[in-house]
Amino acid sequence: VVSPPKDLLQDHLAAYEEVDIALDTTPYHGTTTTCEALWMGVPVISLAGDRHVSRVGVSLLSNAGLEDLIAGNEEEYVEIASQLASDFQNLGLIRGALRTVLKNSRLLDEAAMARHFADAMRAMWHRYCDEHPVPATESGQIAGPVVLIADTAPRLLIGGAGATDGWKVFAAEPGNGIDY
């Protein structure tokens, strides 16, 4: 059954009451719709792919502690959906607990995310300082005035690839052209 578009967010979210199980799209996973579905108590089954656009659901479900809803291949995807759809009691338990599960998961642990981000920024700064030492005398004093010229300071590209000269790339996974 297809519902018409909703004008109000509360009506949009209420429409999830009509959904038993959400099947994540492939090869391009949902992000907002996946989060909305989970928040509204609808389990989302995701098929893990081999690139970012087909691993967003994997990331969301993993960080929510819902790894059992991640399929490694198409057969698993169908199997997980079939099992969940045929077990009404378990489906009801999952739907009733999902919001609490999310609230207590890494996915919604903003303080930990902020700490990890700050730690990553600090590590990048230390790496930069290690790679660009300030000249010092034998006694450890700075040998002269230190001048950082904005035009020569590195710039940080968070996510993505293809940075140009003067840019450093920070990404979630290592790879060609990824500095941090």
C-alpha positions, 0 to 999 in steps of 0.5 A: 500500500502506498500512502500519499506524501505527508505535509507535516513531519508528525504525519510522515513519522506516524505513517511508519505505524503502517510498516512492519519491516523496512528493506534498505535500498540497494545499491544506494542505502537510505540514511534519513529514512533508515534512521526514521524507521528505526526511531519509529520502531521499524526494523531495517534489513540492509544488504552490505555492499562494497562502497560507501553508498552501499554501506551506510545502512551497515554503519547505522545498524552496527552502531545501533547494535543491530548487526543481526539485520545486516545481510552479507549477500542477497540470499541472507537478505531474503532469509533475514526478511523471511524469518522476521516476517514470519515470527510475529512475536519476535517482530513485536518485541523488536518493534517495541524495544527499538527506540530504547535500543537506539537511545542506549547505542553508540549511534546516539552517544553524542558525547562519545562521538564528540570525544572521538572526533576531538581525539582524531583532530588532536592526533592530526595536529600532533602528527602535523607538529611532528612532521613540521618541527619548530627549530630549537636551540640546544637548550630547547628554546625556540630558535626564533620567531615562529610564523605560520603563514595561512597560505602555506598551512595545510587545509583539511578535507573531511571525507571524500577524496581528490584533495589538491595541493595544500590539502590533507584528507581525513576519512573513515577508512584508509585508502589512496589519497587518504592522509588521516 
